Amino acid sequence: QVQLVESGGGSVQAGGSLRLSCVPSESISQWSVSVMGWFRQALGKEREGIAFISSGGDTRYADSVKGRFTISKENAKNTLILQMNSLKPEDTAIYYCAARPGSYLFMFREKYNYWGQGTQVTVSS
């Protein structure tokens, strides 16, 4: 039942960078997705939305990552990218790719109906 597939997670030192990717599965029509984004969930914390992008290229970021993370889409196959720079230990979490129909850039998990299984990001001091 995997709908989206994330990759690119790993372990880095504080100040380093990682690039996450997300691709829709073959079961999801390219026309059924208007907004894609990234959530993360740290140990013992609730899942939070951090970056979103519409089909028109509009973006929205959580304050905690603004200026450090960049969300984008590659031209082919709607691959979703999250470029993470200046990473901090508090960025350590499982990162999830999500998608939804409609055009509004919601940041709430309840609004997203397609999900990946997550990829671990660990940032050490």
C-alpha positions as CSV (number, residue, x, y, z in Angstrom):
1,Q,0.0,0.0,0.0
2,V,3.0,2.3,-0.4
3,Q,1.9,5.4,-2.2
4,L,5.1,7.5,-2.0
5,V,8.7,6.5,-1.6
6,E,11.3,8.6,0.3
7,S,15.1,8.3,0.0
8,G,18.2,10.2,1.0
9,G,18.1,10.0,4.8
10,G,21.2,9.4,6.8
11,S,23.5,10.7,9.6
12,V,25.4,14.0,9.4
13,Q,27.1,16.4,11.7
14,A,25.6,19.6,12.7
15,G,26.0,22.2,10.0
16,G,25.9,19.6,7.3
17,S,23.5,19.0,4.5
18,L,21.2,16.2,3.2
19,R,19.0,15.9,0.1
20,L,15.8,14.0,0.4
21,S,13.8,12.7,-2.6
22,C,10.2,11.4,-2.9
23,V,8.6,9.7,-5.9
24,P,4.9,8.7,-6.3
25,S,4.2,5.0,-6.8
26,E,2.7,3.7,-10.0
27,S,-0.7,3.4,-8.2
28,I,-1.0,7.2,-7.9
29,S,-2.1,9.2,-11.0
30,Q,0.0,12.3,-11.7
31,W,-3.3,14.2,-12.1
32,S,-4.6,13.2,-8.6
33,V,-1.9,15.2,-6.8
34,S,-1.8,19.0,-6.6
35,V,0.2,19.6,-3.4
36,M,3.2,17.7,-2.1
37,G,5.1,18.3,1.1
38,W,7.3,17.0,3.9
39,F,6.5,16.2,7.5
40,R,8.8,15.0,10.2
41,Q,8.3,13.3,13.5
42,A,10.9,13.3,16.3
43,L,10.9,10.6,19.0
44,G,8.2,11.4,21.5
45,K,6.8,14.3,19.4
46,E,3.8,14.7,17.1
47,R,4.3,14.8,13.3
48,E,4.7,18.3,12.1
49,G,4.5,19.8,8.6
50,I,7.7,21.6,7.5
51,A,7.6,22.3,3.8
52,F,5.0,22.3,1.0
53,I,4.8,23.1,-2.7
54,S,1.8,23.4,-5.0
55,S,1.6,22.4,-8.6
56,G,2.0,26.0,-9.5
57,G,5.3,26.3,-7.6
58,D,4.0,28.2,-4.5
59,T,5.8,27.1,-1.3
60,R,5.2,27.3,2.4
61,Y,7.7,26.5,5.3
62,A,7.5,26.0,9.0
63,D,9.4,28.7,10.9
64,S,11.7,26.0,12.3
65,V,13.2,25.3,8.9
66,K,12.7,28.5,7.0
67,G,15.9,29.8,5.5
68,R,17.6,26.4,5.8
69,F,15.4,24.0,3.9
70,T,14.2,24.3,0.3
71,I,11.4,22.3,-1.3
72,S,11.3,21.8,-5.0
73,K,10.1,19.5,-7.7
74,E,12.1,18.1,-10.6
75,N,10.8,18.4,-14.1
76,A,10.4,14.7,-14.7
77,K,8.0,12.3,-12.9
78,N,7.1,14.9,-10.2
79,T,10.0,13.9,-8.0
80,L,9.8,15.9,-4.8
81,I,13.1,17.3,-3.3
82,L,13.9,18.6,0.1
83,Q,17.3,20.2,0.3
84,M,18.3,20.5,4.0
85,N,21.2,22.8,4.8
86,S,22.7,24.0,8.1
87,L,21.3,21.0,9.9
88,K,20.9,21.0,13.6
89,P,20.5,18.2,16.2
90,E,16.9,19.2,16.7
91,D,16.3,18.3,13.0
92,T,16.7,14.7,13.9
93,A,13.5,12.9,13.0
94,I,11.8,10.5,10.6
95,Y,10.9,12.5,7.5
96,Y,7.7,11.7,5.6
97,C,6.6,12.7,2.1
98,A,2.9,13.4,1.7
99,A,0.6,14.5,-1.1
100,R,-3.0,15.6,-1.5
101,P,-5.5,16.7,-4.2
102,G,-6.6,20.3,-4.2
103,S,-4.5,23.5,-4.4
104,Y,-4.3,24.9,-0.9
105,L,-1.0,24.5,1.0
106,F,-2.3,22.9,4.2
107,M,0.3,22.1,6.8
108,F,-1.9,19.6,8.8
109,R,-1.4,15.9,8.5
110,E,-5.2,15.3,8.4
111,K,-5.4,17.1,5.0
112,Y,-3.0,14.7,3.3
113,N,-4.2,11.3,2.0
114,Y,-1.1,9.9,0.3
115,W,2.0,9.0,2.4
116,G,5.4,7.5,2.3
117,Q,6.9,5.2,4.9
118,G,9.5,7.7,6.0
119,T,13.3,8.1,6.0
120,Q,15.5,8.6,9.1
121,V,17.5,11.8,9.4
122,T,20.0,12.0,12.3
123,V,22.1,15.1,13.1
124,S,24.9,14.8,15.7
125,S,26.6,17.6,17.5
